[in-house]
Amino acid sequence: MAAVLLDLDGTLADTAADLAHALNRLRDEQGMAPLAVSELRPYVPQGARGMLACALDIGPQDADYARLRDRFLTIYAESCARQATVFDGFEDVLDQLRGRGLRIGIVTNKLERFATPLLRALGVWPDADCLITPDLLRLPKPDPEGVLLACERLGVAPAASVFVGDDPRDIAAGQAAGTRTVVAGYGYIAPGEDVTRWGADACIDSPADLLALCRDWGA
């Protein structure tokens, strides 16, 4: 084991409240009542498209989609670190992984203009050796390009790395790149979803579980 690669939303950081805040402001502008964070939470891994489908029942085929998506992203940019937090215990996990000599990378489908300010506000940015966002890639996850680029920048082999995420696309990207894969079972997973069907090497119930798992794999 030489590196741990992490998804951002729902794996490293709990960002659902700020995304819900932006969506509910958008709903208010449309004359609609707010939705509970718990209702929107499972849609976070699907990005703006999935969250707008849940909150406004619209998609790219609708005439107003682009305008409403851009408005949602503008609102979110103003408050992307308003309530976001690192999942409980992850600061210590990062410290211990670094203490074992492991490199840390973040591979996210969140655009750089949101990811960097968020990580800086959370105080996590200095603990990440590399940040890979869709701005750097031709294709986002589940394509393996981002995971492979992270391994290249960290100077590690994919086979000596593990990718942790809370969405099937994370697991698919890691598998295609040749890393071990771990499901963040505490993340934004829809109720009733059977994560064993994703084919990951392991599933963890808390960030702290990652330490024992990496130790078992030689880190």
C-alpha positions in Angstrom: 0.0 0.0 0.0 1.4 3.3 -1.1 -1.6 5.7 -1.5 -5.2 6.2 -0.4 -7.4 8.0 -2.9 -10.7 9.5 -1.7 -13.9 10.7 -3.2 -14.9 14.1 -1.8 -18.7 14.5 -1.2 -20.1 11.7 0.9 -16.7 10.1 1.6 -14.3 12.7 3.0 -16.7 15.5 3.6 -20.4 15.8 4.5 -21.6 18.5 2.1 -25.3 17.6 1.8 -26.5 20.5 4.0 -24.9 23.2 1.8 -26.1 21.6 -1.4 -29.6 21.3 0.1 -29.4 24.9 1.1 -28.6 26.0 -2.4 -31.4 23.8 -3.9 -33.9 25.2 -1.4 -33.0 28.7 -2.2 -33.6 27.9 -5.8 -36.9 26.2 -4.9 -37.9 29.4 -3.0 -37.2 31.5 -6.1 -39.5 29.2 -8.0 -42.2 29.6 -5.4 -41.7 26.1 -4.0 -41.5 24.9 -0.4 -38.2 23.6 1.0 -37.2 20.0 1.1 -35.5 18.2 4.0 -31.8 17.5 3.7 -32.5 13.8 4.3 -34.7 13.8 1.2 -32.0 15.3 -1.0 -29.0 13.5 0.6 -29.1 10.3 -1.5 -28.9 12.4 -4.7 -25.7 14.2 -3.9 -23.5 11.7 -5.7 -25.5 12.3 -8.9 -24.3 15.9 -9.1 -26.4 18.9 -10.2 -28.3 16.8 -12.7 -29.5 14.3 -10.1 -30.2 17.0 -7.4 -32.2 19.1 -9.8 -34.2 16.1 -10.9 -35.1 15.5 -7.3 -35.7 19.1 -6.3 -37.4 20.5 -9.4 -38.2 17.4 -11.5 -36.3 18.7 -14.5 -33.5 17.3 -16.7 -31.3 18.3 -19.6 -34.2 17.8 -22.0 -36.1 20.7 -20.4 -35.9 24.2 -21.8 -35.1 25.8 -18.4 -32.6 23.2 -17.3 -29.4 25.1 -18.2 -30.6 28.3 -16.6 -31.7 26.6 -13.4 -28.5 24.5 -13.2 -26.4 27.6 -13.6 -28.4 29.4 -10.9 -28.1 26.5 -8.6 -24.3 26.4 -9.0 -24.0 30.2 -8.5 -25.9 29.9 -5.2 -23.8 26.9 -4.1 -20.6 28.7 -5.0 -21.6 31.4 -2.5 -22.0 29.0 0.4 -20.2 25.7 -0.4 -18.6 25.6 3.0 -21.4 27.1 5.0 -22.2 23.9 7.0 -19.9 21.3 5.4 -17.7 19.3 7.7 -15.2 16.5 7.4 -16.8 13.2 8.4 -16.2 12.5 12.1 -12.7 11.1 12.7 -11.3 11.7 9.3 -8.7 14.3 10.4 -7.1 11.7 12.7 -7.4 9.1 9.9 -5.5 11.4 7.5 -2.8 12.1 10.1 -2.3 8.4 10.8 -2.2 7.4 7.2 0.4 10.1 6.5 2.3 8.9 9.5 2.5 5.5 7.9 4.0 7.0 4.8 0.9 6.8 2.6 0.2 9.5 0.0 -3.3 11.0 -0.1 -5.2 11.9 -3.2 -8.7 13.3 -3.8 -10.5 12.3 -7.0 -13.9 14.0 -7.3 -16.5 14.9 -9.9 -16.9 18.2 -8.1 -15.5 21.1 -10.3 -12.3 22.7 -9.1 -14.0 26.1 -8.4 -16.0 24.4 -5.7 -13.6 21.7 -4.5 -10.6 23.9 -3.7 -12.5 26.5 -1.6 -14.3 23.8 0.2 -11.2 21.8 1.1 -9.4 25.0 2.2 -12.3 26.0 4.4 -12.4 22.5 5.9 -8.6 22.6 6.6 -8.0 19.5 4.6 -6.2 20.9 1.6 -2.7 20.6 3.1 -3.3 16.9 3.8 -4.0 16.1 0.2 -1.0 15.4 -2.1 -3.1 15.9 -5.2 -6.6 17.0 -6.1 -8.1 15.6 -9.3 -11.3 17.4 -10.6 -13.2 17.0 -13.9 -11.6 20.2 -15.2 -8.4 18.2 -15.7 -10.0 15.2 -17.5 -11.7 14.3 -20.7 -14.2 12.1 -18.8 -15.3 12.0 -15.2 -15.9 9.0 -13.0 -16.8 6.2 -13.7 -14.1 6.6 -16.3 -10.7 5.6 -14.7 -8.8 8.6 -16.1 -9.0 10.6 -12.9 -7.8 7.7 -10.7 -4.9 7.0 -13.1 -3.9 10.6 -13.1 -3.9 10.7 -9.3 -1.6 7.7 -9.2 0.7 9.3 -11.8 0.9 12.5 -9.9 1.5 10.7 -6.6 4.1 8.5 -8.2 2.4 5.3 -7.1 1.2 2.2 -9.0 -2.6 1.7 -9.1 -2.1 -1.8 -7.7 -0.5 -0.2 -4.6 -3.4 2.2 -4.1 -7.0 2.0 -2.7 -9.9 4.2 -3.9 -12.6 4.9 -1.3 -16.0 6.2 -2.5 -19.8 6.2 -1.7 -21.1 5.7 -5.3 -21.0 2.9 -7.8 -19.1 5.2 -10.2 -16.2 5.5 -7.7 -15.9 1.7 -7.4 -16.1 1.3 -11.2 -13.4 3.9 -11.7 -11.1 2.3 -9.2 -11.7 -1.2 -10.6 -11.0 0.0 -14.1 -7.8 1.8 -13.0 -6.6 -1.3 -11.2 -6.8 -0.1 -7.6 -8.4 -1.8 -4.6 -11.8 -0.3 -3.9 -13.7 0.4 -0.7 -17.3 1.6 -0.2 -17.8 4.4 2.3 -20.9 2.8 3.8 -21.5 5.9 6.0 -21.9 8.1 2.9 -24.7 9.2 0.6 -26.1 5.8 -0.1 -29.8 5.4 -0.9 -31.8 3.5 1.7 -32.1 -0.2 0.7 -29.1 0.0 -1.7 -27.2 -3.3 -1.8 -23.6 -2.1 -1.9 -22.3 -5.7 -2.2 -23.5 -5.6 -5.8 -20.9 -2.9 -6.6 -18.1 -5.5 -6.3 -15.8 -3.5 -4.1 -13.0 -5.2 -2.1 -14.5 -4.0 1.2 -17.0 -1.7 2.8 -16.4 0.5 5.9 -18.9 1.9 8.3 -16.8 4.8 9.5 -13.6 6.6 8.5 -11.8 5.0 11.4 -12.4 1.5 9.8 -10.1 2.6 7.0 -7.1 2.5 9.3 -7.5 -1.2 10.2 -8.3 -2.1 6.6 -5.2 -0.5 5.3 -3.1 -2.2 8.0 -4.5 -5.5 6.9 -3.4 -4.6 3.3 0.1 -3.9 4.4 0.1 -0.2 5.3 
